[in-house]
Amino acid sequence: MSEQQRPKRDSTGEPSQPGGADRLRRRVVQAGLGLFGVGYAGAIAYPIYRYLQSPARRAATESAVTEVSLPDADKLEPGSALMFLFGSRPAMLIRHLDDTWVAFDAVCTHLGCTVKFEPKNNRIFCACHGGTYDPKTGAAVAGPPPKGLTVYRVEVKDGEVIVSRS
């Protein structure tokens, strides 16, 4: 072995240990790599956990909300719509020109895209695949949706609009 390849030895003849600064640097790098690994594993594991989460549990969470109060919705202009959350799901309140109110789940029954009200075309439309729903009943009219939108009950009391499950 040449002089450069031999490990340095201290006064007792044992190989010398790296200095304090080198040891600290190594520990910082190891800790950083460990934190990175934990974060990376979490980023992979969380979506898998959400996917495997019990469908019954998700359904129970979504059905926990039975009523939503929309205090300023009575100011909604006839012929327009208001998007809101019914629990964790997007929903739509429509005030028709004849002053009737309807509310629907705003999730397309085809592949789950959010639908929107188009008053000029007198339809509820899903831009993902061209699904069309009747704005009075929520029934599927055209495109790939297999069934109509879920209809909510609407009640107007003292300037407050209350939307609840039918």
OpenMM code with the backbone's topology and positions (N, CA, C; nanometers):
from openmm import Vec3, app, unit

residues = "MET SER GLU GLN GLN ARG PRO LYS ARG ASP SER THR GLY GLU PRO SER GLN PRO GLY GLY ALA ASP ARG LEU ARG ARG ARG VAL VAL GLN ALA GLY LEU GLY LEU PHE GLY VAL GLY TYR ALA GLY ALA ILE ALA TYR PRO ILE TYR ARG TYR LEU GLN SER PRO ALA ARG ARG ALA ALA THR GLU SER ALA VAL THR GLU VAL SER LEU PRO ASP ALA ASP LYS LEU GLU PRO GLY SER ALA LEU MET PHE LEU PHE GLY SER ARG PRO ALA MET LEU ILE ARG HIS LEU ASP ASP THR TRP VAL ALA PHE ASP ALA VAL CYS THR HIS LEU GLY CYS THR VAL LYS PHE GLU PRO LYS ASN ASN ARG ILE PHE CYS ALA CYS HIS GLY GLY THR TYR ASP PRO LYS THR GLY ALA ALA VAL ALA GLY PRO PRO PRO LYS GLY LEU THR VAL TYR ARG VAL GLU VAL LYS ASP GLY GLU VAL ILE VAL SER ARG SER".split()
positions = [
    Vec3(0.0835, -0.1184, 0.0000),
    Vec3(0.0000, 0.0000, 0.0000),
    Vec3(0.0869, 0.1233, 0.0000),
    Vec3(0.0451, 0.2180, -0.0754),
    Vec3(0.1203, 0.3434, -0.0775),
    Vec3(0.0803, 0.4266, 0.0429),
    Vec3(0.1515, 0.5325, 0.0627),
    Vec3(0.1286, 0.6202, 0.1767),
    Vec3(-0.0105, 0.6831, 0.1714),
    Vec3(-0.0612, 0.7112, 0.0503),
    Vec3(-0.1909, 0.7785, 0.0379),
    Vec3(-0.3073, 0.6844, 0.0652),
    Vec3(-0.2896, 0.5539, 0.0463),
    Vec3(-0.3996, 0.4604, 0.0638),
    Vec3(-0.4123, 0.4107, 0.2077),
    Vec3(-0.3117, 0.4276, 0.2875),
    Vec3(-0.3166, 0.3807, 0.4254),
    Vec3(-0.4020, 0.4755, 0.5086),
    Vec3(-0.4855, 0.4176, 0.5945),
    Vec3(-0.5646, 0.5052, 0.6808),
    Vec3(-0.4742, 0.5749, 0.7811),
    Vec3(-0.5090, 0.6963, 0.8133),
    Vec3(-0.4321, 0.7707, 0.9134),
    Vec3(-0.4581, 0.7089, 1.0495),
    Vec3(-0.3528, 0.7097, 1.1330),
    Vec3(-0.3650, 0.6502, 1.2654),
    Vec3(-0.3367, 0.7561, 1.3701),
    Vec3(-0.4056, 0.7409, 1.4826),
    Vec3(-0.3810, 0.8356, 1.5913),
    Vec3(-0.2640, 0.7861, 1.6760),
    Vec3(-0.2412, 0.8488, 1.7903),
    Vec3(-0.1239, 0.8166, 1.8725),
    Vec3(-0.1301, 0.6766, 1.9321),
    Vec3(-0.2460, 0.6154, 1.9407),
    Vec3(-0.2571, 0.4804, 1.9954),
    Vec3(-0.2406, 0.3740, 1.8885),
    Vec3(-0.2302, 0.4122, 1.7629),
    Vec3(-0.2147, 0.3177, 1.6536),
    Vec3(-0.3461, 0.2787, 1.5883),
    Vec3(-0.4569, 0.3254, 1.6447),
    Vec3(-0.5892, 0.2980, 1.5870),
    Vec3(-0.6150, 0.3952, 1.4723),
    Vec3(-0.6975, 0.3508, 1.3730),
    Vec3(-0.7328, 0.4449, 1.2658),
    Vec3(-0.8045, 0.5651, 1.3247),
    Vec3(-0.7686, 0.6828, 1.2801),
    Vec3(-0.8283, 0.8047, 1.3356),
    Vec3(-0.9698, 0.8240, 1.2809),
    Vec3(-1.0569, 0.8803, 1.3630),
    Vec3(-1.1958, 0.9083, 1.3254),
    Vec3(-1.2029, 1.0454, 1.2588),
    Vec3(-1.3026, 1.0626, 1.1700),
    Vec3(-1.3164, 1.1933, 1.1067),
    Vec3(-1.3430, 1.2996, 1.2112),
    Vec3(-1.3097, 1.4215, 1.1780),
    Vec3(-1.3273, 1.5332, 1.2695),
    Vec3(-1.4734, 1.5610, 1.2992),
    Vec3(-1.4984, 1.6445, 1.3986),
    Vec3(-1.6341, 1.6775, 1.4411),
    Vec3(-1.7168, 1.7415, 1.3317),
    Vec3(-1.6555, 1.8268, 1.2505),
    Vec3(-1.7295, 1.8945, 1.1432),
    Vec3(-1.7748, 1.7942, 1.0382),
    Vec3(-1.6877, 1.6972, 1.0044),
    Vec3(-1.7249, 1.5950, 0.9063),
    Vec3(-1.8385, 1.5077, 0.9588),
    Vec3(-1.8305, 1.4722, 1.0850),
    Vec3(-1.9338, 1.3882, 1.1452),
    Vec3(-2.0686, 1.4618, 1.1463),
    Vec3(-2.0676, 1.5881, 1.1804),
    Vec3(-2.1899, 1.6683, 1.1821),
    Vec3(-2.2489, 1.6798, 1.0414),
    Vec3(-2.1642, 1.7028, 0.9445),
    Vec3(-2.2094, 1.7152, 0.8058),
    Vec3(-2.2762, 1.5855, 0.7601),
    Vec3(-2.2167, 1.4726, 0.7955),
    Vec3(-2.2741, 1.3437, 0.7575),
    Vec3(-2.4108, 1.3224, 0.8221),
    Vec3(-2.4216, 1.3587, 0.9481),
    Vec3(-2.5503, 1.3420, 1.0172),
    Vec3(-2.6580, 1.4326, 0.9576),
    Vec3(-2.6226, 1.5522, 0.9206),
    Vec3(-2.7191, 1.6433, 0.8583),
    Vec3(-2.7653, 1.5868, 0.7240),
    Vec3(-2.6718, 1.5355, 0.6449),
    Vec3(-2.7074, 1.4764, 0.5155),
    Vec3(-2.7958, 1.3537, 0.5367),
    Vec3(-2.7607, 1.2686, 0.6340),
    Vec3(-2.8420, 1.1501, 0.6617),
    Vec3(-2.9827, 1.1892, 0.7069),
    Vec3(-2.9929, 1.2884, 0.7932),
    Vec3(-3.1245, 1.3329, 0.8399),
    Vec3(-3.2056, 1.3896, 0.7237),
    Vec3(-3.1421, 1.4677, 0.6389),
    Vec3(-3.2115, 1.5233, 0.5223),
    Vec3(-3.2608, 1.4152, 0.4285),
    Vec3(-3.1763, 1.3153, 0.4026),
    Vec3(-3.2178, 1.2044, 0.3166),
    Vec3(-3.3308, 1.1241, 0.3811),
    Vec3(-3.3238, 1.1076, 0.5117),
    Vec3(-3.4307, 1.0363, 0.5823),
    Vec3(-3.5640, 1.1097, 0.5721),
    Vec3(-3.5616, 1.2415, 0.5936),
    Vec3(-3.6843, 1.3204, 0.5810),
    Vec3(-3.7385, 1.3170, 0.4388),
    Vec3(-3.6507, 1.3245, 0.3421),
    Vec3(-3.6922, 1.3166, 0.2023),
    Vec3(-3.7594, 1.1823, 0.1746),
    Vec3(-3.7004, 1.0752, 0.2258),
    Vec3(-3.7576, 0.9417, 0.2056),
    Vec3(-3.8947, 0.9271, 0.2691),
    Vec3(-3.9100, 0.9803, 0.3898),
    Vec3(-4.0395, 0.9742, 0.4575),
    Vec3(-4.1436, 1.0538, 0.3788),
    Vec3(-4.1073, 1.1720, 0.3322),
    Vec3(-4.1996, 1.2531, 0.2522),
    Vec3(-4.2377, 1.1849, 0.1224),
    Vec3(-4.1411, 1.1254, 0.0575),
    Vec3(-4.1654, 1.0553, -0.0692),
    Vec3(-4.2575, 0.9354, -0.0470),
    Vec3(-4.2317, 0.8602, 0.0584),
    Vec3(-4.3165, 0.7442, 0.0892),
    Vec3(-4.4590, 0.7889, 0.1221),
    Vec3(-4.4722, 0.8994, 0.1948),
    Vec3(-4.6049, 0.9521, 0.2266),
    Vec3(-4.6796, 0.9981, 0.1031),
    Vec3(-4.6073, 1.0600, 0.0099),
    Vec3(-4.6700, 1.1065, -0.1141),
    Vec3(-4.7222, 0.9900, -0.1967),
    Vec3(-4.6601, 0.8766, -0.1855),
    Vec3(-4.7069, 0.7574, -0.2571),
    Vec3(-4.8169, 0.6869, -0.1772),
    Vec3(-4.8016, 0.6782, -0.0466),
    Vec3(-4.8946, 0.6012, 0.0360),
    Vec3(-5.0302, 0.6699, 0.0532),
    Vec3(-5.0350, 0.8024, 0.0607),
    Vec3(-5.1612, 0.8714, 0.0869),
    Vec3(-5.2653, 0.8472, -0.0225),
    Vec3(-5.2325, 0.8627, -0.1504),
    Vec3(-5.3338, 0.8327, -0.2527),
    Vec3(-5.3795, 0.6868, -0.2499),
    Vec3(-5.2884, 0.5972, -0.2185),
    Vec3(-5.3265, 0.4557, -0.2086),
    Vec3(-5.4241, 0.4367, -0.0927),
    Vec3(-5.3965, 0.5010, 0.0194),
    Vec3(-5.4868, 0.4945, 0.1346),
    Vec3(-5.6251, 0.5482, 0.0984),
    Vec3(-5.6301, 0.6634, 0.0307),
    Vec3(-5.7585, 0.7224, -0.0086),
    Vec3(-5.8341, 0.6301, -0.1038),
    Vec3(-5.7615, 0.5660, -0.1929),
    Vec3(-5.8249, 0.4747, -0.2880),
    Vec3(-5.8831, 0.3532, -0.2170),
    Vec3(-5.8108, 0.3027, -0.1204),
    Vec3(-5.8536, 0.1818, -0.0505),
    Vec3(-5.9510, 0.2089, 0.0638),
    Vec3(-5.9720, 0.3367, 0.0954),
    Vec3(-6.0634, 0.3716, 0.2030),
    Vec3(-6.2006, 0.3119, 0.1734),
    Vec3(-6.2618, 0.2608, 0.2722),
    Vec3(-6.3894, 0.1910, 0.2571),
    Vec3(-6.4938, 0.2770, 0.1867),
    Vec3(-6.5548, 0.2256, 0.0788),
    Vec3(-6.6616, 0.3005, 0.0118),
    Vec3(-6.7792, 0.3298, 0.1052),
    Vec3(-6.8073, 0.2394, 0.1963),
    Vec3(-6.9160, 0.2626, 0.2916),
    Vec3(-6.8837, 0.3813, 0.3812),
    Vec3(-6.7568, 0.3930, 0.4199),
    Vec3(-6.7162, 0.5044, 0.5046),
    Vec3(-6.7299, 0.6363, 0.4293),
    Vec3(-6.6885, 0.6374, 0.3013),
    Vec3(-6.7042, 0.7577, 0.2201),
    Vec3(-6.8512, 0.7935, 0.2040),
    Vec3(-6.9349, 0.6939, 0.1808),
    Vec3(-7.0779, 0.7188, 0.1639),
    Vec3(-7.1384, 0.7735, 0.2928),
    Vec3(-7.0945, 0.7211, 0.4064),
    Vec3(-7.1446, 0.7699, 0.5347),
    Vec3(-7.1043, 0.9146, 0.5563),
    Vec3(-6.9832, 0.9507, 0.5182),
    Vec3(-6.9370, 1.0883, 0.5321),
    Vec3(-7.0194, 1.1809, 0.4442),
    Vec3(-7.0453, 1.1389, 0.3211),
    Vec3(-7.1215, 1.2221, 0.2293),
    Vec3(-7.2672, 1.2342, 0.2718),
    Vec3(-7.3235, 1.1295, 0.3306),
    Vec3(-7.4640, 1.1339, 0.3693),
    Vec3(-7.4851, 1.1981, 0.5057),
    Vec3(-7.3788, 1.2353, 0.5745),
    Vec3(-7.3917, 1.2974, 0.7056),
    Vec3(-7.4639, 1.4312, 0.6964),
    Vec3(-7.4452, 1.5042, 0.5872),
    Vec3(-7.5124, 1.6320, 0.5682),
    Vec3(-7.6484, 1.6048, 0.5061),
    Vec3(-7.7533, 1.6543, 0.5706),
    Vec3(-7.8881, 1.6332, 0.5174),
    Vec3(-7.9540, 1.7629, 0.4740),
    Vec3(-7.8950, 1.8768, 0.5132),
    Vec3(-7.9575, 2.0050, 0.4819),
    Vec3(-7.8515, 2.1142, 0.4765),
    Vec3(-7.8681, 2.2063, 0.3813),
    Vec3(-7.7777, 2.3201, 0.3685),
    Vec3(-7.8624, 2.4460, 0.3620),
    Vec3(-7.8233, 2.5462, 0.4391),
    Vec3(-7.8934, 2.6738, 0.4381),
    Vec3(-7.8124, 2.7748, 0.3572),
    Vec3(-7.8790, 2.8420, 0.2638),
    Vec3(-7.8141, 2.9429, 0.1795),
    Vec3(-7.8818, 3.0768, 0.2073),
    Vec3(-7.8287, 3.1558, 0.3023),
    Vec3(-7.8972, 3.2760, 0.3497),
    Vec3(-7.9217, 3.3837, 0.2432),
    Vec3(-7.8311, 3.4066, 0.1512),
    Vec3(-7.8479, 3.5136, 0.0525),
    Vec3(-7.8938, 3.4631, -0.0834),
    Vec3(-7.9296, 3.3371, -0.0930),
    Vec3(-7.9670, 3.2796, -0.2220),
    Vec3(-8.0977, 3.3364, -0.2745),
    Vec3(-8.1839, 3.3917, -0.1874),
    Vec3(-8.3103, 3.4477, -0.2347),
    Vec3(-8.2887, 3.5701, -0.3234),
    Vec3(-8.1690, 3.6259, -0.3203),
    Vec3(-8.1344, 3.7402, -0.4058),
    Vec3(-8.0885, 3.6956, -0.5452),
    Vec3(-8.0850, 3.5656, -0.5671),
    Vec3(-8.0449, 3.5102, -0.6961),
    Vec3(-8.1438, 3.5549, -0.8036),
    Vec3(-8.0894, 3.6066, -0.9134),
    Vec3(-8.1733, 3.6546, -1.0235),
    Vec3(-8.2456, 3.5380, -1.0906),
    Vec3(-8.3718, 3.5574, -1.1304),
    Vec3(-8.4408, 3.4530, -1.2064),
    Vec3(-8.3647, 3.4226, -1.3357),
    Vec3(-8.3560, 3.2949, -1.3688),
    Vec3(-8.2825, 3.2524, -1.4879),
    Vec3(-8.1342, 3.2325, -1.4629),
    Vec3(-8.0945, 3.2203, -1.3362),
    Vec3(-7.9523, 3.2004, -1.3051),
    Vec3(-7.9367, 3.0886, -1.2022),
    Vec3(-7.8121, 3.0534, -1.1779),
    Vec3(-7.7823, 2.9421, -1.0871),
    Vec3(-7.6742, 2.9814, -0.9882),
    Vec3(-7.6704, 2.9101, -0.8792),
    Vec3(-7.5698, 2.9291, -0.7751),
    Vec3(-7.5077, 2.7931, -0.7450),
    Vec3(-7.3763, 2.7856, -0.7530),
    Vec3(-7.3045, 2.6632, -0.7163),
    Vec3(-7.2727, 2.6713, -0.5670),
    Vec3(-7.2872, 2.5599, -0.4970),
    Vec3(-7.2558, 2.5542, -0.3547),
    Vec3(-7.2141, 2.4116, -0.3206),
    Vec3(-7.1690, 2.3918, -0.1991),
    Vec3(-7.1303, 2.2576, -0.1548),
    Vec3(-7.2407, 2.1993, -0.0678),
    Vec3(-7.2841, 2.0803, -0.1021),
    Vec3(-7.3771, 2.0042, -0.0192),
    Vec3(-7.2913, 1.8988, 0.0492),
    Vec3(-7.2478, 1.9289, 0.1686),
    Vec3(-7.1467, 1.8455, 0.2343),
    Vec3(-7.0154, 1.8679, 0.1632),
    Vec3(-6.9609, 1.7633, 0.1039),
    Vec3(-6.8348, 1.7769, 0.0301),
    Vec3(-6.8567, 1.7715, -0.1206),
    Vec3(-6.9827, 1.7640, -0.1641),
    Vec3(-7.0128, 1.7497, -0.3075),
    Vec3(-7.0632, 1.8810, -0.3656),
    Vec3(-7.0220, 1.9107, -0.4887),
    Vec3(-7.0746, 2.0307, -0.5535),
    Vec3(-7.2232, 2.0130, -0.5849),
    Vec3(-7.2974, 2.1200, -0.5655),
    Vec3(-7.4407, 2.1189, -0.5938),
    Vec3(-7.4772, 2.2492, -0.6637),
    Vec3(-7.5975, 2.2526, -0.7192),
    Vec3(-7.6403, 2.3658, -0.7997),
    Vec3(-7.7841, 2.4019, -0.7628),
    Vec3(-7.8054, 2.5303, -0.7362),
    Vec3(-7.9390, 2.5829, -0.7104),
    Vec3(-7.9766, 2.6683, -0.8303),
    Vec3(-8.0913, 2.6410, -0.8916),
    Vec3(-8.1360, 2.7166, -1.0088),
    Vec3(-8.2670, 2.7867, -0.9747),
    Vec3(-8.2712, 2.9161, -1.0062),
    Vec3(-8.3962, 2.9922, -0.9962),
    Vec3(-8.4418, 3.0175, -1.1392),
    Vec3(-8.5513, 2.9530, -1.1772),
    Vec3(-8.6012, 2.9650, -1.3143),
    Vec3(-8.6749, 3.0975, -1.3335),
    Vec3(-8.6981, 3.1335, -1.4591),
    Vec3(-8.7660, 3.2586, -1.4928),
    Vec3(-8.9077, 3.2639, -1.4366),
    Vec3(-8.9731, 3.1499, -1.4215),
    Vec3(-9.1086, 3.1467, -1.3650),
    Vec3(-9.1064, 3.1464, -1.2121),
    Vec3(-8.9909, 3.1781, -1.1543),
    Vec3(-8.9679, 3.1899, -1.0105),
    Vec3(-8.9812, 3.0572, -0.9357),
    Vec3(-8.9592, 2.9459, -1.0055),
    Vec3(-8.9514, 2.8165, -0.9375),
    Vec3(-8.8053, 2.7878, -0.9059),
    Vec3(-8.7836, 2.7119, -0.8016),
    Vec3(-8.6495, 2.6787, -0.7558),
    Vec3(-8.6278, 2.5286, -0.7688),
    Vec3(-8.5097, 2.4890, -0.8126),
    Vec3(-8.4698, 2.3483, -0.8138),
    Vec3(-8.3234, 2.3398, -0.7722),
    Vec3(-8.2864, 2.2277, -0.7153),
    Vec3(-8.1467, 2.2052, -0.6769),
    Vec3(-8.1082, 2.0630, -0.7148),
    Vec3(-7.9860, 2.0497, -0.7630),
    Vec3(-7.9351, 1.9202, -0.8072),
    Vec3(-7.7937, 1.8990, -0.7554),
    Vec3(-7.7557, 1.7727, -0.7449),
    Vec3(-7.6159, 1.7368, -0.7276),
    Vec3(-7.5479, 1.7764, -0.8590),
    Vec3(-7.4364, 1.8470, -0.8525),
    Vec3(-7.3726, 1.8996, -0.9737),
    Vec3(-7.2618, 1.8089, -1.0264),
    Vec3(-7.2707, 1.6801, -0.9970),
    Vec3(-7.1711, 1.5842, -1.0445),
    Vec3(-7.2350, 1.4984, -1.1533),
    Vec3(-7.1746, 1.4993, -1.2714),
    Vec3(-7.2259, 1.4231, -1.3850),
    Vec3(-7.2306, 1.2741, -1.3501),
    Vec3(-7.3386, 1.2098, -1.3894),
    Vec3(-7.3551, 1.0677, -1.3579),
    Vec3(-7.2754, 0.9776, -1.4515),
    Vec3(-7.2088, 1.0363, -1.5506),
    Vec3(-7.1280, 0.9563, -1.6432),
    Vec3(-6.9931, 0.9239, -1.5802),
    Vec3(-6.9088, 1.0261, -1.5649),
    Vec3(-6.7750, 1.0021, -1.5086),
    Vec3(-6.7385, 1.0958, -1.3938),
    Vec3(-6.8347, 1.1691, -1.3406),
    Vec3(-6.8093, 1.2482, -1.2212),
    Vec3(-6.7561, 1.3881, -1.2423),
    Vec3(-6.7644, 1.4432, -1.3616),
    Vec3(-6.7231, 1.5819, -1.3841),
    Vec3(-6.8298, 1.6749, -1.3256),
    Vec3(-6.7921, 1.7996, -1.2986),
    Vec3(-6.8883, 1.8968, -1.2489),
    Vec3(-6.9637, 1.9580, -1.3662),
    Vec3(-7.0956, 1.9651, -1.3530),
    Vec3(-7.1806, 2.0204, -1.4584),
    Vec3(-7.2068, 2.1681, -1.4314),
    Vec3(-7.2556, 2.2396, -1.5339),
    Vec3(-7.2897, 2.3806, -1.5146),
    Vec3(-7.4201, 2.4126, -1.5862),
    Vec3(-7.4889, 2.5128, -1.5349),
    Vec3(-7.6155, 2.5568, -1.5918),
    Vec3(-7.5870, 2.6561, -1.7031),
    Vec3(-7.6496, 2.6339, -1.8185),
    Vec3(-7.6384, 2.7247, -1.9328),
    Vec3(-7.7778, 2.7789, -1.9632),
    Vec3(-7.8116, 2.8965, -1.9070),
    Vec3(-7.9473, 2.9489, -1.9254),
    Vec3(-7.9803, 2.9821, -2.0711),
    Vec3(-7.8832, 3.0276, -2.1488),
    Vec3(-7.9091, 3.0621, -2.2894),
    Vec3(-7.9492, 2.9393, -2.3703),
    Vec3(-7.8937, 2.8236, -2.3362),
    Vec3(-7.9259, 2.6991, -2.4060),
    Vec3(-8.0320, 2.6170, -2.3330),
    Vec3(-8.0790, 2.6690, -2.2191),
    Vec3(-8.1791, 2.6018, -2.1363),
    Vec3(-8.1400, 2.4562, -2.1082),
    Vec3(-8.0202, 2.4394, -2.0529),
    Vec3(-7.9723, 2.3048, -2.0231),
    Vec3(-7.8694, 2.3092, -1.9107),
    Vec3(-7.8471, 2.1941, -1.8527),
    Vec3(-7.7340, 2.1723, -1.7634),
    Vec3(-7.6384, 2.0874, -1.8449),
    Vec3(-7.5135, 2.1317, -1.8536),
    Vec3(-7.4202, 2.0712, -1.9487),
    Vec3(-7.2943, 2.0230, -1.8787),
    Vec3(-7.2476, 1.9054, -1.9208),
    Vec3(-7.1193, 1.8520, -1.8750),
    Vec3(-7.0217, 1.8630, -1.9910),
    Vec3(-6.9199, 1.9435, -1.9739),
    Vec3(-6.8239, 1.9684, -2.0809),
    Vec3(-6.7288, 1.8510, -2.1046),
    Vec3(-6.7197, 1.7576, -2.0122),
    Vec3(-6.6255, 1.6462, -2.0286),
    Vec3(-6.6590, 1.5593, -2.1493),
    Vec3(-6.7850, 1.5189, -2.1612),
    Vec3(-6.8231, 1.4292, -2.2706),
    Vec3(-6.9546, 1.4692, -2.3356),
    Vec3(-6.9994, 1.5920, -2.3126),
    Vec3(-7.1185, 1.6428, -2.3800),
    Vec3(-7.2502, 1.5972, -2.3216),
    Vec3(-7.2510, 1.5562, -2.1966),
    Vec3(-7.3760, 1.5155, -2.1330),
    Vec3(-7.4664, 1.6357, -2.1109),
    Vec3(-7.5964, 1.6177, -2.1340),
    Vec3(-7.6932, 1.7253, -2.1182),
    Vec3(-7.8067, 1.6787, -2.0282),
    Vec3(-7.8481, 1.7682, -1.9378),
    Vec3(-7.9562, 1.7391, -1.8440),
    Vec3(-8.0637, 1.8464, -1.8554),
    Vec3(-8.1870, 1.8084, -1.8243),
    Vec3(-8.2992, 1.9021, -1.8231),
    Vec3(-8.2878, 1.9900, -1.6983),
    Vec3(-8.2907, 2.1234, -1.7121),
    Vec3(-8.2741, 2.2105, -1.5957),
    Vec3(-8.3960, 2.2153, -1.5032),
    Vec3(-8.5093, 2.1621, -1.5460),
    Vec3(-8.6288, 2.1590, -1.4597),
    Vec3(-8.6341, 2.0318, -1.3753),
    Vec3(-8.5918, 1.9197, -1.4353),
    Vec3(-8.6066, 1.7903, -1.3670),
    Vec3(-8.4744, 1.7221, -1.3326),
    Vec3(-8.3660, 1.7609, -1.4007),
    Vec3(-8.2371, 1.6955, -1.3813),
    Vec3(-8.2227, 1.5668, -1.4596),
    Vec3(-8.3222, 1.5336, -1.5414),
    Vec3(-8.3184, 1.4096, -1.6198),
    Vec3(-8.2113, 1.4182, -1.7276),
    Vec3(-8.1452, 1.3064, -1.7549),
    Vec3(-8.0456, 1.3004, -1.8626),
    Vec3(-8.1197, 1.3114, -1.9953),
    Vec3(-8.0757, 1.4062, -2.0810),
    Vec3(-8.1433, 1.4330, -2.2072),
    Vec3(-8.0613, 1.3836, -2.3256),
    Vec3(-7.9303, 1.4063, -2.3219),
    Vec3(-7.8445, 1.3676, -2.4345),
    Vec3(-7.7059, 1.3332, -2.3828),
    Vec3(-7.6312, 1.2619, -2.4652),
    Vec3(-7.4941, 1.2268, -2.4307),
    Vec3(-7.4864, 1.0979, -2.3517),
    Vec3(-7.3707, 1.0731, -2.2913),
    Vec3(-7.3471, 0.9440, -2.2257),
    Vec3(-7.4000, 0.9253, -2.0835),
    Vec3(-7.4512, 1.0278, -2.0130),
    Vec3(-7.4939, 1.0016, -1.8753),
    Vec3(-7.6002, 0.8920, -1.8674),
    Vec3(-7.5795, 0.7922, -1.7812),
    Vec3(-7.6732, 0.6803, -1.7715),
    Vec3(-7.8023, 0.7139, -1.6970),
    Vec3(-7.7998, 0.8178, -1.6142),
    Vec3(-7.9193, 0.8551, -1.5378),
    Vec3(-7.9147, 1.0043, -1.5078),
    Vec3(-8.0240, 1.0550, -1.4543),
    Vec3(-8.0342, 1.1968, -1.4232),
    Vec3(-7.9567, 1.2357, -1.2987),
    Vec3(-7.9528, 1.3659, -1.2748),
    Vec3(-7.8856, 1.4197, -1.1564),
    Vec3(-7.9717, 1.3957, -1.0325),
    Vec3(-7.9077, 1.3823, -0.9178),
    Vec3(-7.9801, 1.3693, -0.7918),
    Vec3(-8.0506, 1.5014, -0.7634),
    Vec3(-8.1791, 1.4935, -0.7326),
    Vec3(-8.2601, 1.6126, -0.7077),
    Vec3(-8.2681, 1.6363, -0.5571),
    Vec3(-8.2472, 1.7620, -0.5168),
    Vec3(-8.2630, 1.8011, -0.3770),
    Vec3(-8.3936, 1.8788, -0.3612),
    Vec3(-8.4460, 1.8793, -0.2413),
    Vec3(-8.5671, 1.9552, -0.2106),
    Vec3(-8.5271, 2.0989, -0.1785),
    Vec3(-8.6050, 2.1953, -0.2254),
    Vec3(-8.5766, 2.3371, -0.2022),
    Vec3(-8.6950, 2.3997, -0.1301),
    Vec3(-8.6634, 2.4753, -0.0249),
    Vec3(-8.7661, 2.5452, 0.0510),
    Vec3(-8.7168, 2.6878, 0.0756),
    Vec3(-8.8016, 2.7862, 0.0477),
    Vec3(-8.7662, 2.9265, 0.0700),
    Vec3(-8.8462, 2.9753, 0.1898),
    Vec3(-8.7728, 3.0190, 0.2950),
    Vec3(-8.8360, 3.0664, 0.4185),
    Vec3(-8.7696, 3.1952, 0.4631),
    Vec3(-8.8468, 3.2982, 0.4800),
    Vec3(-8.7975, 3.4246, 0.5365),
    Vec3(-8.6672, 3.4712, 0.4723),
    Vec3(-8.6598, 3.4695, 0.3414),
    Vec3(-8.5412, 3.5170, 0.2707),
    Vec3(-8.4242, 3.4206, 0.2738),
    Vec3(-8.4474, 3.3014, 0.3214),
    Vec3(-8.3421, 3.2009, 0.3286),
    Vec3(-8.3835, 3.0797, 0.2456),
    Vec3(-8.2903, 3.0271, 0.1679),
    Vec3(-8.3184, 2.9090, 0.0869),
    Vec3(-8.2560, 2.7886, 0.1568),
    Vec3(-8.3377, 2.6872, 0.1811),
    Vec3(-8.2915, 2.5660, 0.2483),
    Vec3(-8.2983, 2.4512, 0.1483),
    Vec3(-8.1846, 2.3875, 0.1263),
    Vec3(-8.1744, 2.2749, 0.0339),
    Vec3(-8.1513, 2.1499, 0.1183),
    Vec3(-8.2328, 2.0465, 0.0936),
    Vec3(-8.2199, 1.9236, 0.1723),
    Vec3(-8.2385, 1.8018, 0.0830),
    Vec3(-8.2020, 1.6866, 0.1377),
    Vec3(-8.2217, 1.5621, 0.0630),
    Vec3(-8.3708, 1.5362, 0.0493),
    Vec3(-8.4101, 1.4839, -0.0653),
    Vec3(-8.5536, 1.4565, -0.0899),
    Vec3(-8.6024, 1.3420, -0.0055),
] * unit.nanometer
topology = app.Topology()
chain = topology.addChain("A")
for resn in residues:
    res = topology.addResidue(resn, chain)
    for name in ("N", "CA", "C"):
        topology.addAtom(name, app.Element.getBySymbol(name[0]), res)
